[in-house]
Amino acid sequence: MNFEVKKVLEAVRGGEMSVEEALLKIKTEPFEDIGYAKVDLHRKIRQGVAEVIYGEGKTPEQISGIADTMKKNGQEMVLITRLSKEKAEIIRQTHELTYYDDARIGILGEMPLPDGIGKIVVATGGTSDVPVAEEAALTAQAFGNEVVRLYDVGVAGVHRLLAHREEIMNASVIIAIAGMEGALASVIGGLADCPVIAVPTSVGYGASFHGLSALLSMLNSCASGVSVVNIDNGFGAGYLASMVNHMTGKA
């Protein structure tokens, strides 16, 4: 995830781009108003990652219009989250969309090659947590990260997790995803020497309160270095993990 302004300035220094071309690239309109949306065209310059389309609540036509605006302005890959299968089928009629059913993610364009400093491990307590995990994993991959998946390694059979100690010890950042009591994050936090991002899921019986129990357990983790995102927020975890995996020193 190289920041766009830095890349432009380095291109000027290397003689690959003229000052005039660089000025034009940086001076492009900060957003484009297409009536039902104001598409943020400067987000990649500000944050290193282009705007992501949240598909829930939008029509297929609105999603297509926002994506077309982004691609028209030079965005090569567009990530669409919380996209239903029905909307994906409609968008596919006019766009080359890759759809991931479990994650409810759609991607226009090609996945980038990994350029992060290390590997992101995505671990789940159970198979029921996989949809949230896939949202996190695919988000991280879309932002240029190598992802290692460790699914169904919950504390009910902790030997399954311990069998992957090498992957855990070598990770740059770990996303721990679990419902029920959410204990997986604390266990991984006690094993790993890297940041752990905990994702509570709404998986569980009545007293789990649709993920609230796991959320509170993860917030009260006694392991250091564990942070928590919202219930079922695989996207937020994947985005944050990518930021951690692309951190460089700032002079």
Backbone bond lengths (Angstrom), bond angles and torsions (degrees), N, CA, C in turn:
res aa  C-N    CA-C-N  psi(-1)  N-CA   C-N-CA  omega(-1)  CA-C   N-CA-C  phi
1 M - - - 1.446 - - 1.530 109.30 -
2 N 1.331 118.69 75.51 1.445 122.04 177.93 1.513 109.99 -78.59
3 F 1.314 117.31 134.76 1.444 120.70 -179.39 1.519 109.83 -69.79
4 E 1.341 115.14 134.09 1.456 121.55 -169.04 1.523 112.98 -62.53
5 V 1.323 118.56 -42.28 1.459 120.26 -178.56 1.523 110.26 -62.91
6 K 1.337 116.43 -42.09 1.465 120.48 178.68 1.518 110.70 -61.90
7 K 1.326 116.55 -40.61 1.463 120.25 178.80 1.523 111.01 -64.20
8 V 1.329 116.21 -40.30 1.470 120.20 179.08 1.526 110.42 -64.11
9 L 1.336 116.30 -45.20 1.464 119.99 -178.65 1.526 111.55 -66.17
10 E 1.331 116.19 -37.37 1.466 119.31 177.41 1.522 110.92 -67.47
11 A 1.340 116.93 -33.34 1.466 120.78 177.06 1.520 110.82 -66.49
12 V 1.337 116.60 -37.10 1.467 120.45 176.79 1.523 109.85 -66.34
13 R 1.324 116.62 -45.69 1.464 120.98 179.80 1.522 111.61 -61.23
14 G 1.347 115.82 -36.01 1.455 119.68 -179.16 1.513 114.40 -84.32
15 G 1.322 116.30 -0.06 1.454 119.68 178.91 1.511 114.25 79.08
16 E 1.325 117.49 11.35 1.461 121.18 -178.84 1.523 112.12 -86.93
17 M 1.333 116.98 -14.57 1.458 121.38 -178.65 1.521 108.57 -144.58
18 S 1.325 116.27 140.43 1.466 119.86 179.11 1.523 109.97 -79.24
19 V 1.331 116.46 162.36 1.462 121.28 177.73 1.525 110.11 -60.34
20 E 1.326 116.58 -39.48 1.465 121.13 -179.23 1.528 111.00 -64.50
21 E 1.339 116.56 -42.48 1.472 120.56 178.50 1.524 111.13 -64.45
22 A 1.336 116.04 -40.39 1.456 120.59 179.21 1.524 111.02 -64.57
23 L 1.336 116.26 -42.65 1.459 121.04 -179.99 1.526 110.75 -62.35
24 L 1.333 115.78 -41.79 1.459 120.47 179.26 1.526 111.04 -63.28
25 K 1.338 115.97 -40.37 1.474 120.42 -178.61 1.521 111.34 -65.91
26 I 1.329 116.39 -40.17 1.461 120.73 -177.80 1.530 111.54 -76.78
27 K 1.352 116.76 -28.76 1.463 120.72 -175.47 1.527 113.72 -87.55
28 T 1.318 119.00 3.31 1.463 119.70 179.55 1.522 110.02 -57.01
29 E 1.314 115.46 153.68 1.466 120.78 -177.60 1.530 110.58 -53.39
30 P 1.349 117.35 136.38 1.475 119.23 -177.45 1.522 113.51 -68.19
31 F 1.334 117.62 -26.02 1.461 120.05 175.66 1.520 108.74 -154.53
32 E 1.331 114.52 162.32 1.461 119.98 176.97 1.522 109.04 -123.89
33 D 1.323 115.95 124.91 1.455 122.13 -179.53 1.526 108.70 -88.09
34 I 1.340 116.56 113.51 1.464 120.30 -179.90 1.534 110.71 -110.63
35 G 1.333 115.71 23.73 1.460 120.99 175.50 1.514 113.02 94.84
36 Y 1.315 117.34 -65.60 1.467 121.46 -178.36 1.528 112.18 -94.98
37 A 1.335 117.15 -3.15 1.468 121.41 179.06 1.521 109.91 -156.26
38 K 1.304 115.06 147.52 1.468 121.87 171.50 1.527 106.71 -108.42
39 V 1.306 116.67 99.34 1.457 122.25 -171.94 1.526 109.67 -76.85
40 D 1.330 116.24 121.60 1.463 122.85 -176.76 1.532 109.61 -78.86
41 L 1.330 116.48 103.84 1.456 121.17 -176.67 1.527 112.94 -90.63
42 H 1.329 116.84 -9.53 1.464 120.68 -178.29 1.525 112.72 -102.41
43 R 1.321 117.08 2.29 1.465 118.25 -175.29 1.523 111.87 -63.48
44 K 1.323 116.65 -37.69 1.466 119.13 179.68 1.522 110.86 -65.74
45 I 1.337 116.40 -35.04 1.464 119.67 177.59 1.525 110.23 -69.02
46 R 1.345 117.20 -40.35 1.466 120.67 -178.55 1.517 112.60 -74.24
47 Q 1.340 116.35 -42.64 1.460 120.02 -168.01 1.526 114.23 -117.69
48 G 1.324 117.05 -9.00 1.457 119.35 179.74 1.508 113.91 89.46
49 V 1.337 117.23 -10.07 1.458 122.70 -179.64 1.525 108.31 -132.18
50 A 1.330 116.44 132.91 1.456 120.65 -179.77 1.526 111.27 -69.58
51 E 1.320 115.49 166.09 1.458 121.23 177.12 1.532 110.49 -57.89
52 V 1.323 115.32 141.54 1.461 122.14 176.29 1.518 107.85 -107.32
53 I 1.327 117.35 137.80 1.463 121.47 -178.59 1.524 109.80 -88.86
54 Y 1.322 116.35 122.35 1.469 122.07 173.99 1.519 106.94 -88.22
55 G 1.340 116.38 111.91 1.449 120.71 -170.05 1.520 115.76 -77.65
56 E 1.323 117.40 -25.55 1.457 120.37 -176.59 1.524 109.87 -67.49
57 G 1.328 116.53 131.78 1.457 120.34 179.67 1.517 114.31 88.11
58 K 1.326 117.69 -6.88 1.465 121.34 177.56 1.526 109.19 -107.24
59 T 1.319 116.20 148.88 1.456 120.39 175.32 1.525 109.69 -78.80
60 P 1.336 118.17 159.44 1.467 119.77 176.29 1.530 112.44 -57.83
61 E 1.334 116.15 -34.59 1.462 120.43 179.80 1.529 110.74 -67.79
62 Q 1.330 116.75 -39.56 1.470 119.94 177.98 1.524 111.13 -66.49
63 I 1.316 116.29 -42.48 1.466 120.49 178.31 1.524 110.25 -61.00
64 S 1.327 116.49 -45.16 1.466 120.83 179.80 1.517 110.88 -62.93
65 G 1.326 117.04 -40.54 1.465 120.59 -179.66 1.517 112.69 -65.02
66 I 1.326 116.38 -41.73 1.474 120.05 178.07 1.526 110.12 -65.45
67 A 1.342 115.85 -44.05 1.467 120.43 179.82 1.525 111.03 -62.71
68 D 1.327 117.05 -42.00 1.467 120.56 179.09 1.526 111.15 -62.07
69 T 1.320 116.73 -39.58 1.464 120.93 178.29 1.519 111.03 -63.69
70 M 1.326 116.50 -41.77 1.461 120.62 179.00 1.521 111.05 -64.93
71 K 1.328 116.63 -45.13 1.466 120.13 -178.31 1.524 111.36 -68.27
72 K 1.331 116.67 -35.83 1.460 121.01 177.37 1.529 111.27 -61.51
73 N 1.330 115.36 -29.61 1.463 120.70 -179.02 1.529 112.85 -97.84
74 G 1.329 116.58 20.57 1.463 119.88 169.19 1.507 116.65 99.06
75 Q 1.341 118.20 3.17 1.455 119.44 179.10 1.523 109.50 -79.84
76 E 1.330 117.33 118.86 1.465 121.15 -174.32 1.522 113.06 -80.67
77 M 1.339 117.09 -35.68 1.463 121.38 -178.08 1.529 108.99 -125.53
78 V 1.320 116.86 129.67 1.464 121.88 179.91 1.529 108.49 -117.40
79 L 1.328 116.04 127.08 1.463 122.73 179.95 1.526 109.25 -101.87
80 I 1.325 116.26 129.09 1.466 122.29 178.94 1.523 107.86 -120.76
81 T 1.324 117.91 119.82 1.456 122.04 -179.38 1.530 110.69 -103.40
82 R 1.346 115.17 161.90 1.461 123.10 179.00 1.540 110.68 48.17
83 L 1.304 113.96 50.56 1.461 122.06 -179.87 1.530 109.14 -102.39
84 S 1.312 116.86 122.17 1.460 119.84 -179.85 1.526 110.23 -74.27
85 K 1.332 115.07 158.66 1.462 120.42 179.60 1.527 110.95 -63.52
86 E 1.335 116.80 -36.97 1.465 121.22 -179.63 1.522 111.39 -63.86
87 K 1.329 116.95 -43.84 1.466 120.09 178.21 1.523 110.60 -67.42
88 A 1.326 116.10 -38.24 1.473 120.08 179.70 1.522 110.99 -60.21
89 E 1.334 116.69 -40.71 1.463 120.41 -179.52 1.523 111.22 -63.60
90 I 1.321 116.89 -37.52 1.471 120.39 178.41 1.528 110.53 -69.00
91 I 1.331 116.78 -43.25 1.476 120.65 -179.64 1.525 110.19 -64.60
92 R 1.316 117.25 -34.37 1.467 121.97 179.97 1.528 113.01 -62.87
93 Q 1.305 117.25 -20.91 1.460 120.54 -179.81 1.528 112.05 -67.08
94 T 1.317 116.84 -24.81 1.470 120.82 -178.17 1.532 113.66 -124.67
95 H 1.338 118.12 -7.45 1.464 121.49 -176.94 1.524 110.34 -135.23
96 E 1.322 115.74 152.03 1.462 120.90 173.79 1.528 108.29 -84.99
97 L 1.299 114.93 90.44 1.459 122.32 -175.19 1.520 109.98 -107.17
98 T 1.339 115.99 131.61 1.467 121.08 170.40 1.519 107.11 -98.12
99 Y 1.328 115.82 122.53 1.463 120.17 -175.16 1.526 110.73 -114.68
100 Y 1.339 115.17 133.15 1.467 122.50 178.59 1.525 107.71 -111.52
101 D 1.324 115.23 106.08 1.460 122.05 -170.34 1.523 112.33 -61.77
102 D 1.337 118.01 -50.01 1.468 121.27 -177.88 1.525 111.83 -57.47
103 A 1.318 115.61 -46.00 1.458 120.97 -175.45 1.517 113.43 -82.27
104 R 1.334 116.77 -14.38 1.468 122.33 -173.40 1.525 110.42 56.05
105 I 1.332 114.79 45.43 1.457 121.70 -179.55 1.518 109.46 -119.96
106 G 1.318 115.70 138.54 1.453 121.95 172.95 1.517 110.07 -119.09
107 I 1.326 116.49 143.42 1.466 120.88 -179.91 1.521 109.13 -131.15
108 L 1.313 115.49 127.37 1.459 122.66 172.40 1.518 107.58 -102.50
109 G 1.313 117.72 123.57 1.456 121.16 -176.61 1.512 111.54 99.68
110 E 1.327 115.86 -173.75 1.462 122.42 -175.77 1.520 111.29 -96.88
111 M 1.329 115.18 144.74 1.467 120.58 172.16 1.529 109.28 -63.85
112 P 1.336 118.50 137.84 1.465 120.05 178.05 1.521 111.87 -74.31
113 L 1.318 116.45 160.50 1.457 120.81 172.93 1.519 109.26 -72.57
114 P 1.338 118.41 145.01 1.463 120.54 179.56 1.524 111.75 -61.34
115 D 1.336 116.22 134.01 1.464 120.79 176.90 1.529 111.20 -136.34
116 G 1.339 116.74 17.06 1.460 120.31 177.76 1.518 111.51 -76.39
117 I 1.324 116.07 169.59 1.468 120.42 -176.14 1.525 112.59 -78.14
118 G 1.338 117.35 -16.97 1.464 120.74 -179.24 1.509 111.06 -159.12
119 K 1.327 116.30 -154.56 1.460 121.66 -178.40 1.526 110.50 -109.03
120 I 1.323 114.87 144.81 1.457 121.58 173.55 1.521 108.02 -101.74
121 V 1.315 116.76 123.45 1.460 121.58 175.72 1.524 108.70 -96.22
122 V 1.332 116.55 129.56 1.462 122.38 174.71 1.518 107.54 -112.80
123 A 1.321 117.08 115.80 1.463 122.28 -176.68 1.522 110.53 -119.94
124 T 1.337 116.37 141.23 1.462 120.32 177.14 1.523 110.94 -121.70
125 G 1.331 114.42 151.78 1.452 119.29 174.38 1.517 111.41 -69.47
126 G 1.336 116.94 -41.92 1.457 120.43 -178.42 1.518 111.96 -144.41
127 T 1.319 115.69 174.10 1.461 121.18 178.49 1.518 111.25 -65.92
128 S 1.323 117.82 -29.14 1.464 121.12 179.79 1.531 112.24 -65.42
129 D 1.334 116.74 -18.40 1.467 121.09 179.68 1.533 112.50 -88.05
130 V 1.327 117.40 -3.38 1.465 121.27 -173.45 1.528 113.76 -60.38
131 P 1.349 120.68 -40.43 1.468 118.45 178.81 1.534 113.61 -55.57
132 V 1.326 116.89 -43.01 1.468 120.39 177.34 1.526 110.06 -67.68
133 A 1.331 116.18 -38.94 1.462 120.90 179.45 1.531 111.13 -63.81
134 E 1.320 116.82 -40.75 1.459 120.01 -179.98 1.535 111.32 -67.40
135 E 1.325 116.70 -34.25 1.466 119.50 174.53 1.527 109.72 -61.84
136 A 1.324 116.97 -43.05 1.468 121.29 178.68 1.518 111.26 -67.01
137 A 1.333 117.19 -46.23 1.457 121.32 -175.93 1.525 111.88 -65.58
138 L 1.334 117.03 -44.85 1.463 120.34 -179.12 1.520 111.68 -69.52
139 T 1.336 116.72 -34.07 1.469 119.85 174.58 1.529 109.76 -61.70
140 A 1.313 116.61 -46.89 1.468 120.36 179.53 1.524 111.09 -62.41
141 Q 1.320 117.73 -41.11 1.466 120.53 178.57 1.523 111.41 -65.26
142 A 1.325 116.47 -38.82 1.467 120.66 179.88 1.518 111.94 -64.97
143 F 1.337 117.01 -22.09 1.454 121.16 178.73 1.530 112.54 -99.78
144 G 1.332 116.32 14.41 1.454 120.07 171.40 1.517 115.41 88.27
145 N 1.327 117.07 44.58 1.464 120.82 -179.55 1.525 111.01 -126.83
146 E 1.326 115.53 147.70 1.455 120.82 171.31 1.524 107.79 -86.22
147 V 1.324 116.20 127.64 1.464 121.62 -174.18 1.521 110.41 -117.04
148 V 1.339 115.58 135.02 1.463 122.92 173.82 1.520 107.31 -111.92
149 R 1.329 117.17 124.89 1.460 121.93 -178.17 1.530 110.69 -99.36
150 L 1.323 116.58 127.22 1.465 123.38 174.26 1.520 107.05 -124.33
151 Y 1.337 116.48 94.25 1.453 120.18 -173.99 1.525 111.86 -103.85
152 D 1.333 115.71 145.70 1.465 124.21 179.30 1.528 111.36 62.84
153 V 1.329 115.52 54.61 1.469 121.19 179.55 1.536 110.23 -123.13
154 G 1.331 115.94 38.15 1.458 120.97 -174.76 1.517 114.21 -71.71
155 V 1.343 114.93 172.02 1.460 121.53 -172.44 1.523 112.87 -72.72
156 A 1.320 118.26 -12.86 1.467 119.65 176.35 1.529 111.34 -65.34
157 G 1.319 115.86 -19.45 1.463 122.24 173.53 1.514 107.78 -143.53
158 V 1.339 116.33 72.32 1.464 121.19 -168.80 1.526 112.89 -63.01
159 H 1.333 117.36 -19.42 1.465 120.52 177.75 1.536 110.57 -62.59
160 R 1.328 117.53 -26.03 1.468 120.90 178.03 1.522 110.66 -66.25
161 L 1.330 115.83 -37.89 1.462 120.40 177.24 1.526 111.14 -72.29
162 L 1.314 116.94 -43.11 1.465 121.34 -177.42 1.523 112.14 -66.02
163 A 1.319 116.88 -21.22 1.465 120.36 176.29 1.535 111.53 -69.51
164 H 1.340 117.03 -11.33 1.472 121.85 -179.32 1.528 111.43 -115.64
165 R 1.340 116.11 32.62 1.465 119.47 -178.28 1.526 112.44 -60.83
166 E 1.322 117.90 -34.19 1.464 120.18 -178.97 1.520 111.06 -64.01
167 E 1.346 116.79 -45.27 1.460 120.00 178.17 1.526 111.32 -62.84
168 I 1.333 116.48 -38.67 1.461 121.14 -179.72 1.527 110.59 -66.87
169 M 1.322 116.73 -44.31 1.469 120.74 -177.68 1.533 112.21 -69.46
170 N 1.331 117.43 -27.12 1.462 120.59 -176.88 1.527 113.60 -94.10
171 A 1.321 117.57 -0.29 1.463 120.74 -176.51 1.526 111.52 -73.11
172 S 1.316 114.94 148.74 1.458 121.55 172.60 1.525 110.69 -84.14
173 V 1.320 116.09 -34.56 1.466 123.48 175.71 1.530 106.70 -157.03
174 I 1.333 116.21 147.72 1.466 121.33 -178.26 1.514 109.77 -123.25
175 I 1.332 115.56 135.63 1.463 121.69 172.68 1.527 106.98 -105.74
176 A 1.336 116.74 118.42 1.463 122.37 -178.56 1.523 108.63 -108.14
177 I 1.335 115.78 117.65 1.464 121.35 -171.74 1.525 109.25 -119.32
178 A 1.346 116.22 123.58 1.464 119.14 -177.81 1.516 111.08 -158.58
179 G 1.341 114.91 149.32 1.452 121.24 171.74 1.519 109.17 -106.01
180 M 1.340 116.53 -143.90 1.473 121.29 -178.23 1.535 110.33 50.20
181 E 1.353 118.08 -118.88 1.465 120.15 -179.84 1.518 112.81 -92.49
182 G 1.340 118.47 -5.75 1.459 121.97 173.64 1.513 114.92 68.22
183 A 1.334 118.02 28.13 1.467 121.10 -174.32 1.526 113.82 -73.30
184 L 1.330 117.26 -17.85 1.465 120.20 -175.13 1.527 112.51 -56.83
185 A 1.316 117.08 -38.68 1.475 120.46 -177.21 1.521 111.93 -61.93
186 S 1.337 117.20 -41.68 1.467 120.46 179.93 1.524 111.33 -67.04
187 V 1.333 116.49 -40.60 1.466 119.53 -179.90 1.523 110.21 -64.34
188 I 1.334 117.22 -47.28 1.467 120.15 178.67 1.518 110.48 -64.48
189 G 1.339 116.50 -39.79 1.463 120.19 178.49 1.514 112.47 -60.06
190 G 1.335 117.15 -30.26 1.462 121.17 178.37 1.511 113.58 -81.13
191 L 1.327 117.72 -10.09 1.463 121.70 -179.70 1.523 113.07 -104.96
192 A 1.320 117.02 -31.07 1.469 121.35 -168.84 1.520 112.30 -93.86
193 D 1.347 115.20 152.96 1.464 120.50 176.18 1.529 110.90 -108.11
194 C 1.332 116.71 20.34 1.459 121.82 179.91 1.530 108.90 -125.46
195 P 1.334 117.96 168.12 1.466 119.61 177.11 1.526 111.55 -60.77
196 V 1.326 116.20 141.68 1.459 122.47 177.19 1.529 108.17 -118.81
197 I 1.322 115.67 125.78 1.463 121.43 178.21 1.523 107.55 -105.65
198 A 1.314 116.93 115.83 1.461 122.11 -176.29 1.524 110.08 -94.22
199 V 1.333 115.51 135.78 1.458 121.70 177.78 1.528 108.69 -123.78
200 P 1.336 118.20 108.67 1.458 119.44 174.36 1.530 109.49 -75.85
201 T 1.322 117.11 140.77 1.456 120.35 177.15 1.527 109.97 -113.84
202 S 1.317 115.41 161.77 1.461 120.96 -178.43 1.515 112.25 -83.22
203 V 1.337 117.54 15.63 1.466 122.37 178.22 1.530 109.83 -76.99
204 G 1.319 117.20 131.48 1.462 119.88 175.94 1.510 112.82 147.46
205 Y 1.324 115.78 169.42 1.462 121.93 178.82 1.527 110.83 -79.15
206 G 1.329 116.34 -177.05 1.462 121.96 -169.90 1.512 116.63 -49.15
207 A 1.338 117.60 -46.32 1.464 120.52 -175.70 1.530 112.84 -73.32
208 S 1.328 116.97 -4.18 1.467 118.49 173.87 1.518 110.81 -77.45
209 F 1.344 116.75 -13.22 1.468 122.72 176.28 1.524 112.49 51.76
210 H 1.339 115.04 47.35 1.472 121.95 175.70 1.535 112.70 56.03
211 G 1.316 116.39 35.92 1.458 120.85 175.72 1.512 114.99 105.55
212 L 1.323 117.28 -10.70 1.471 119.90 -178.52 1.524 111.30 -64.62
213 S 1.332 117.09 -38.65 1.464 120.67 178.78 1.523 111.08 -61.06
214 A 1.347 116.43 -46.03 1.469 120.01 178.47 1.522 111.21 -65.10
215 L 1.316 116.89 -38.59 1.468 120.98 178.58 1.522 110.73 -59.71
216 L 1.337 117.16 -48.21 1.466 120.66 -178.61 1.528 110.89 -66.22
217 S 1.331 117.32 -38.71 1.467 120.06 177.30 1.520 110.99 -61.29
218 M 1.317 116.34 -44.17 1.462 119.79 -178.85 1.523 111.65 -68.30
219 L 1.333 117.21 -37.40 1.463 120.19 176.79 1.525 111.51 -65.45
220 N 1.334 116.29 -29.41 1.469 121.41 -179.67 1.523 112.71 -95.70
221 S 1.325 117.35 16.13 1.471 120.79 -178.59 1.529 110.89 -57.48
222 C 1.328 115.67 135.26 1.462 119.74 178.44 1.528 111.45 -86.25
223 A 1.332 117.41 -7.25 1.465 120.74 177.17 1.519 109.88 -80.96
224 S 1.317 116.59 135.13 1.465 120.40 179.04 1.530 109.41 -76.17
225 G 1.319 115.19 153.47 1.459 120.08 174.86 1.504 115.49 83.36
226 V 1.353 116.93 14.59 1.464 121.44 178.61 1.526 108.88 -104.88
227 S 1.335 116.59 123.33 1.457 121.31 172.16 1.521 108.17 -112.55
228 V 1.333 117.14 163.63 1.462 120.88 -172.01 1.523 110.14 -132.40
229 V 1.328 116.51 136.40 1.462 121.47 171.34 1.528 108.78 -106.49
230 N 1.309 116.38 -178.61 1.457 121.13 -173.77 1.530 112.15 -71.98
231 I 1.313 115.75 165.91 1.461 122.42 -179.06 1.528 110.66 -59.39
232 D 1.327 116.46 129.07 1.469 124.11 178.31 1.529 113.70 63.75
233 N 1.324 118.02 15.29 1.467 120.60 -176.15 1.526 111.37 -89.05
234 G 1.337 115.71 68.56 1.458 119.97 177.83 1.507 112.11 -62.85
235 F 1.332 116.84 -37.80 1.468 120.20 179.12 1.522 111.39 -59.33
236 G 1.338 116.42 -48.18 1.466 119.87 -178.61 1.515 111.95 -60.79
237 A 1.335 116.80 -37.83 1.459 120.38 178.77 1.518 111.01 -68.21
238 G 1.338 117.17 -43.43 1.462 120.83 179.36 1.509 112.14 -63.86
239 Y 1.322 117.07 -38.93 1.465 122.29 178.82 1.527 110.15 -64.91
240 L 1.342 116.55 -49.29 1.466 120.37 -179.19 1.520 111.38 -63.84
241 A 1.327 116.84 -40.97 1.467 120.14 178.36 1.520 110.94 -61.02
242 S 1.322 116.64 -38.65 1.465 120.52 177.65 1.521 111.41 -64.23
243 M 1.319 117.12 -40.37 1.468 120.66 177.48 1.534 110.59 -60.52
244 V 1.337 116.16 -45.18 1.463 120.56 179.00 1.531 110.08 -62.21
245 N 1.315 116.49 -41.34 1.472 121.47 -175.71 1.529 112.76 -76.54
246 H 1.321 116.84 -4.41 1.465 120.11 177.23 1.534 112.16 -118.72
247 M 1.320 116.52 13.23 1.462 119.62 -178.65 1.520 111.25 -67.91
248 T 1.315 115.36 132.05 1.461 122.65 172.72 1.507 108.53 -130.76
249 G 1.313 116.72 156.98 1.458 120.37 178.85 1.511 112.05 -64.94
250 K 1.324 116.79 141.43 1.448 121.15 177.57 1.528 109.37 -104.94
251 A 1.337 114.69 121.62 1.452 118.70 -179.13 1.517 109.14 -71.68
